[in-house]
Amino acid sequence: MTIPADSYVRLDLEPLTPQLTLCHGVIFSLDHGGLLTLLQAKYQGQNLSFTDTFCQTWRAHVLLREHNLPQCSLSFVLRYEGVDVTKILLGLDGDILHQVAQDLLLSPSLYYQLAEVQAWLMAQLWAQLPWQGQGRWLGKLAWLLAIALVLISVAISWATISAQPLLILPILVVFGLLGWGLQRLLLKQLRLPLWRWLLTQVLWGYLARSDRLRHWGLHLLHYL
C-alpha cells in the first residue's frame, strides 16, 4: 500500500523564463493529522508514491543546476502547520547544515516526531533517484519490429499463403519467437550501453549544452 506523496512533498520551483525553471529545494508540508499519518505509514512499512513528472524534476534537481553547472547542495525544508520549523542543507562535499526553529526546541516530543518523519521522507526521496524504467518502449519497439517483419514476409508470400491457409500457424509461431528474441536483444544487450551513453551525453556531452536538451535527455532516461 502506498500514500500519494503530493499531499506532503513538493519541489520549490521558481519560473524564471517560459523555458527555464529554478528549483530551490524540497518542501515537506505537514499538519498534525499529516504527521500522525506519516508516522503510522513509517511504522507499517508503507511507502510514498510519486508521479513520473515529480521524479524527473527531482532527478534533474539532484544531478544538475541551471546554466550547465553541477548541483552543489540540496535543501529540505519542513513546514509544520504553515510554519517553517526545520531546514537541512546537504552539501555534496559532505557538509550538513541543520537549522531548527527555536520554538520547536521547547517541545522535544514534537521535535523528535518531526525529525523522524523528515528523515523518513528524505529516505523516500532518495529511493526515487534510481531509474526504475524497465525498457517499456524498447519492449514495444521489439514487437513493432516483429510485426513489421512478419507483415513483409506475408506480403511477399501472399500467393502461397492464400493457397495454403494453414501456413498462417507457423507464421504466428515465428512472430512470437521473433518478438521474444528482439525483446531480449534490445533489453538485455542494448539497453544498458544505450542508457550509459545517454547519461554521459546529459552530464558532459551534446545534451549538456542547454537546460532544454538535458531535461529532454533525462526524460528519455526515465522511460528507457
C-alpha positions as a Markdown table, in Angstrom:
| # | Residue | x | y | z |
|---|---|---|---|---|
| 1 | Met | 0.0 | 0.0 | 0.0 |
| 2 | Thr | 1.3 | 3.4 | -0.9 |
| 3 | Ile | 0.4 | 7.0 | 0.0 |
| 4 | Pro | 0.3 | 9.8 | -2.6 |
| 5 | Ala | 3.3 | 12.0 | -2.0 |
| 6 | Asp | 1.9 | 15.2 | -3.5 |
| 7 | Ser | 0.0 | 15.8 | -0.3 |
| 8 | Tyr | 3.2 | 16.1 | 1.7 |
| 9 | Val | 6.1 | 16.7 | -0.6 |
| 10 | Arg | 6.6 | 19.3 | -3.3 |
| 11 | Leu | 9.5 | 20.9 | -5.1 |
| 12 | Asp | 10.1 | 24.7 | -4.5 |
| 13 | Leu | 10.0 | 25.8 | -8.1 |
| 14 | Glu | 10.5 | 29.3 | -9.4 |
| 15 | Pro | 9.8 | 30.0 | -13.1 |
| 16 | Leu | 12.5 | 32.3 | -14.5 |
| 17 | Thr | 11.5 | 32.2 | -18.2 |
| 18 | Pro | 9.0 | 30.2 | -20.2 |
| 19 | Gln | 11.8 | 27.7 | -20.8 |
| 20 | Leu | 13.7 | 27.8 | -17.5 |
| 21 | Thr | 12.5 | 26.9 | -14.0 |
| 22 | Leu | 14.8 | 27.1 | -11.0 |
| 23 | Cys | 14.4 | 24.5 | -8.2 |
| 24 | His | 15.3 | 25.9 | -4.8 |
| 25 | Gly | 14.8 | 22.5 | -3.0 |
| 26 | Val | 12.2 | 20.3 | -1.4 |
| 27 | Ile | 9.4 | 21.4 | 1.0 |
| 28 | Phe | 7.7 | 18.9 | 3.3 |
| 29 | Ser | 4.3 | 20.3 | 4.3 |
| 30 | Leu | 2.6 | 18.7 | 7.4 |
| 31 | Asp | -0.2 | 19.4 | 9.8 |
| 32 | His | -0.8 | 17.4 | 13.0 |
| 33 | Gly | -3.0 | 14.9 | 11.1 |
| 34 | Gly | -0.4 | 14.5 | 8.4 |
| 35 | Leu | 2.3 | 14.0 | 11.0 |
| 36 | Leu | 0.4 | 11.1 | 12.6 |
| 37 | Thr | -0.5 | 9.6 | 9.2 |
| 38 | Leu | 3.1 | 9.5 | 8.1 |
| 39 | Leu | 4.4 | 8.2 | 11.4 |
| 40 | Gln | 1.8 | 5.3 | 11.1 |
| 41 | Ala | 2.9 | 4.7 | 7.5 |
| 42 | Lys | 6.5 | 4.5 | 8.6 |
| 43 | Tyr | 5.8 | 2.0 | 11.3 |
| 44 | Gln | 3.7 | -0.1 | 9.0 |
| 45 | Gly | 6.4 | -0.2 | 6.3 |
| 46 | Gln | 4.3 | 1.7 | 3.7 |
| 47 | Asn | 5.9 | 3.9 | 1.0 |
| 48 | Leu | 5.0 | 7.1 | -0.8 |
| 49 | Ser | 4.1 | 7.1 | -4.4 |
| 50 | Phe | 5.5 | 9.8 | -6.7 |
| 51 | Thr | 4.4 | 10.9 | -10.1 |
| 52 | Asp | 6.7 | 10.5 | -13.1 |
| 53 | Thr | 6.8 | 14.2 | -13.6 |
| 54 | Phe | 8.0 | 14.7 | -10.0 |
| 55 | Cys | 10.6 | 12.0 | -10.3 |
| 56 | Gln | 12.0 | 13.5 | -13.5 |
| 57 | Thr | 12.2 | 17.0 | -12.0 |
| 58 | Trp | 13.7 | 15.7 | -8.7 |
| 59 | Arg | 16.4 | 13.8 | -10.6 |
| 60 | Ala | 17.2 | 16.9 | -12.6 |
| 61 | His | 17.5 | 18.9 | -9.4 |
| 62 | Val | 19.9 | 16.4 | -7.8 |
| 63 | Leu | 22.1 | 15.9 | -10.9 |
| 64 | Leu | 22.1 | 19.3 | -12.4 |
| 65 | Arg | 21.9 | 23.0 | -11.7 |
| 66 | Glu | 20.8 | 25.6 | -14.2 |
| 67 | His | 23.3 | 27.1 | -16.6 |
| 68 | Asn | 25.2 | 23.8 | -17.0 |
| 69 | Leu | 26.7 | 23.7 | -13.5 |
| 70 | Pro | 26.7 | 20.6 | -11.3 |
| 71 | Gln | 24.4 | 20.7 | -8.3 |
| 72 | Cys | 26.3 | 21.8 | -5.2 |
| 73 | Ser | 23.8 | 21.4 | -2.4 |
| 74 | Leu | 20.3 | 20.1 | -1.6 |
| 75 | Ser | 17.8 | 21.9 | 0.6 |
| 76 | Phe | 15.0 | 20.2 | 2.6 |
| 77 | Val | 12.5 | 22.4 | 4.5 |
| 78 | Leu | 9.9 | 21.0 | 6.9 |
| 79 | Arg | 6.8 | 23.2 | 7.2 |
| 80 | Tyr | 4.5 | 22.3 | 10.1 |
| 81 | Glu | 1.1 | 24.0 | 10.5 |
| 82 | Gly | 2.2 | 26.6 | 7.9 |
| 83 | Val | 5.5 | 27.5 | 9.7 |
| 84 | Asp | 9.0 | 26.5 | 8.5 |
| 85 | Val | 10.4 | 24.7 | 11.6 |
| 86 | Thr | 13.5 | 22.9 | 10.3 |
| 87 | Lys | 15.8 | 23.1 | 7.3 |
| 88 | Ile | 18.5 | 20.6 | 6.3 |
| 89 | Leu | 21.1 | 21.7 | 3.7 |
| 90 | Leu | 23.2 | 18.9 | 2.3 |
| 91 | Gly | 26.4 | 19.9 | 0.5 |
| 92 | Leu | 27.7 | 17.4 | -2.0 |
| 93 | Asp | 31.1 | 17.9 | -0.4 |
| 94 | Gly | 29.8 | 16.3 | 2.7 |
| 95 | Asp | 28.8 | 19.4 | 4.8 |
| 96 | Ile | 25.5 | 19.2 | 6.5 |
| 97 | Leu | 23.7 | 22.3 | 7.9 |
| 98 | His | 20.7 | 21.7 | 10.2 |
| 99 | Gln | 18.6 | 24.6 | 11.3 |
| 100 | Val | 15.8 | 24.3 | 13.8 |
| 101 | Ala | 13.2 | 27.0 | 14.9 |
| 102 | Gln | 13.8 | 28.0 | 18.5 |
| 103 | Asp | 10.1 | 27.5 | 19.4 |
| 104 | Leu | 10.3 | 23.9 | 18.3 |
| 105 | Leu | 13.1 | 23.1 | 20.7 |
| 106 | Leu | 10.7 | 24.0 | 23.6 |
| 107 | Ser | 8.7 | 20.9 | 22.6 |
| 108 | Pro | 11.2 | 18.0 | 22.5 |
| 109 | Ser | 8.5 | 15.4 | 21.9 |
| 110 | Leu | 7.1 | 17.2 | 18.8 |
| 111 | Tyr | 10.7 | 17.9 | 17.6 |
| 112 | Tyr | 11.6 | 14.2 | 17.7 |
| 113 | Gln | 8.4 | 13.2 | 15.9 |
| 114 | Leu | 9.0 | 15.8 | 13.1 |
| 115 | Ala | 12.7 | 14.8 | 12.8 |
| 116 | Glu | 11.7 | 11.1 | 12.5 |
| 117 | Val | 9.2 | 11.9 | 9.8 |
| 118 | Gln | 11.6 | 14.3 | 8.0 |
| 119 | Ala | 14.3 | 11.6 | 7.9 |
| 120 | Trp | 11.7 | 9.1 | 6.5 |
| 121 | Leu | 10.5 | 11.5 | 3.9 |
| 122 | Met | 14.1 | 12.1 | 2.7 |
| 123 | Ala | 14.7 | 8.3 | 2.5 |
| 124 | Gln | 11.6 | 8.1 | 0.3 |
| 125 | Leu | 13.0 | 10.7 | -1.9 |
| 126 | Trp | 16.4 | 9.0 | -2.2 |
| 127 | Ala | 14.6 | 5.9 | -3.3 |
| 128 | Gln | 13.2 | 7.7 | -6.3 |
| 129 | Leu | 16.7 | 8.6 | -7.7 |
| 130 | Pro | 17.5 | 5.2 | -9.4 |
| 131 | Trp | 15.8 | 5.0 | -12.8 |
| 132 | Gln | 13.1 | 2.4 | -12.5 |
| 133 | Gly | 12.3 | 2.0 | -16.2 |
| 134 | Gln | 12.2 | -1.5 | -17.4 |
| 135 | Gly | 12.7 | -0.7 | -21.1 |
| 136 | Arg | 9.0 | -0.2 | -21.7 |
| 137 | Trp | 9.4 | 1.5 | -25.0 |
| 138 | Leu | 12.1 | -0.9 | -26.1 |
| 139 | Gly | 9.8 | -3.8 | -25.5 |
| 140 | Lys | 7.1 | -2.1 | -27.6 |
| 141 | Leu | 9.7 | -1.4 | -30.3 |
| 142 | Ala | 10.7 | -5.1 | -30.4 |
| 143 | Trp | 7.1 | -6.1 | -31.0 |
| 144 | Leu | 6.6 | -3.4 | -33.6 |
| 145 | Leu | 9.7 | -4.7 | -35.5 |
| 146 | Ala | 8.4 | -8.2 | -35.2 |
| 147 | Ile | 5.0 | -7.2 | -36.7 |
| 148 | Ala | 6.7 | -5.3 | -39.5 |
| 149 | Leu | 9.0 | -8.2 | -40.4 |
| 150 | Val | 6.1 | -10.7 | -40.3 |
| 151 | Leu | 3.9 | -8.4 | -42.5 |
| 152 | Ile | 6.6 | -8.0 | -45.0 |
| 153 | Ser | 7.1 | -11.8 | -45.2 |
| 154 | Val | 3.3 | -12.3 | -45.5 |
| 155 | Ala | 3.1 | -9.7 | -48.3 |
| 156 | Ile | 6.0 | -11.4 | -50.2 |
| 157 | Ser | 4.5 | -14.9 | -49.8 |
| 158 | Trp | 0.8 | -13.9 | -50.0 |
| 159 | Ala | 0.1 | -16.0 | -53.1 |
| 160 | Thr | 1.4 | -19.2 | -51.3 |
| 161 | Ile | -0.4 | -18.4 | -48.0 |
| 162 | Ser | -3.7 | -17.7 | -49.7 |
| 163 | Ala | -3.4 | -21.1 | -51.4 |
| 164 | Gln | -2.4 | -22.9 | -48.2 |
| 165 | Pro | -4.2 | -21.1 | -45.2 |
| 166 | Leu | -2.6 | -23.5 | -42.7 |
| 167 | Leu | 0.7 | -21.7 | -43.3 |
| 168 | Ile | -0.6 | -18.9 | -41.0 |
| 169 | Leu | 0.0 | -21.1 | -38.0 |
| 170 | Pro | 3.8 | -21.4 | -38.4 |
| 171 | Ile | 3.8 | -17.7 | -39.2 |
| 172 | Leu | 2.2 | -16.9 | -35.9 |
| 173 | Val | 4.8 | -19.1 | -34.1 |
| 174 | Val | 7.6 | -17.3 | -35.9 |
| 175 | Phe | 6.0 | -13.9 | -34.9 |
| 176 | Gly | 6.0 | -14.9 | -31.3 |
| 177 | Leu | 9.6 | -16.2 | -31.3 |
| 178 | Leu | 10.8 | -13.1 | -33.3 |
| 179 | Gly | 9.1 | -10.7 | -30.9 |
| 180 | Trp | 10.6 | -12.5 | -27.9 |
| 181 | Gly | 14.0 | -12.7 | -29.4 |
| 182 | Leu | 14.1 | -9.0 | -30.4 |
| 183 | Gln | 12.8 | -8.0 | -26.9 |
| 184 | Arg | 15.7 | -10.0 | -25.3 |
| 185 | Leu | 18.2 | -8.5 | -27.7 |
| 186 | Leu | 17.1 | -4.9 | -27.1 |
| 187 | Leu | 16.6 | -5.2 | -23.3 |
| 188 | Lys | 19.5 | -7.4 | -22.4 |
| 189 | Gln | 22.2 | -6.4 | -24.9 |
| 190 | Leu | 21.4 | -2.8 | -26.0 |
| 191 | Arg | 19.5 | -1.1 | -23.1 |
| 192 | Leu | 22.4 | -0.7 | -20.7 |
| 193 | Pro | 25.0 | 0.6 | -23.2 |
| 194 | Leu | 22.4 | 3.0 | -24.6 |
| 195 | Trp | 21.5 | 4.1 | -21.0 |
| 196 | Arg | 25.1 | 4.8 | -20.2 |
| 197 | Trp | 25.7 | 6.6 | -23.4 |
| 198 | Leu | 22.6 | 8.8 | -22.9 |
| 199 | Leu | 23.5 | 9.6 | -19.3 |
| 200 | Thr | 27.0 | 10.6 | -20.4 |
| 201 | Gln | 25.5 | 12.9 | -23.0 |
| 202 | Val | 23.3 | 14.5 | -20.4 |
| 203 | Leu | 26.1 | 15.2 | -18.0 |
| 204 | Trp | 29.0 | 16.1 | -20.2 |
| 205 | Gly | 28.2 | 15.6 | -23.9 |
| 206 | Tyr | 26.0 | 17.1 | -26.5 |
| 207 | Leu | 22.8 | 17.2 | -24.4 |
| 208 | Ala | 24.7 | 19.2 | -21.7 |
| 209 | Arg | 24.8 | 22.2 | -24.0 |
| 210 | Ser | 21.5 | 23.6 | -22.7 |
| 211 | Asp | 18.9 | 23.0 | -20.0 |
| 212 | Arg | 16.3 | 22.1 | -22.5 |
| 213 | Leu | 18.4 | 19.3 | -24.0 |
| 214 | Arg | 19.4 | 18.0 | -20.6 |
| 215 | His | 15.8 | 17.8 | -19.4 |
| 216 | Trp | 14.9 | 16.1 | -22.7 |
| 217 | Gly | 17.7 | 13.5 | -22.1 |
| 218 | Leu | 16.6 | 12.9 | -18.5 |
| 219 | His | 13.0 | 12.4 | -19.8 |
| 220 | Leu | 14.3 | 9.7 | -22.2 |
| 221 | Leu | 16.3 | 8.0 | -19.4 |
| 222 | His | 13.2 | 7.8 | -17.3 |
| 223 | Tyr | 11.4 | 5.7 | -19.9 |
| 224 | Leu | 14.5 | 3.7 | -21.2 |
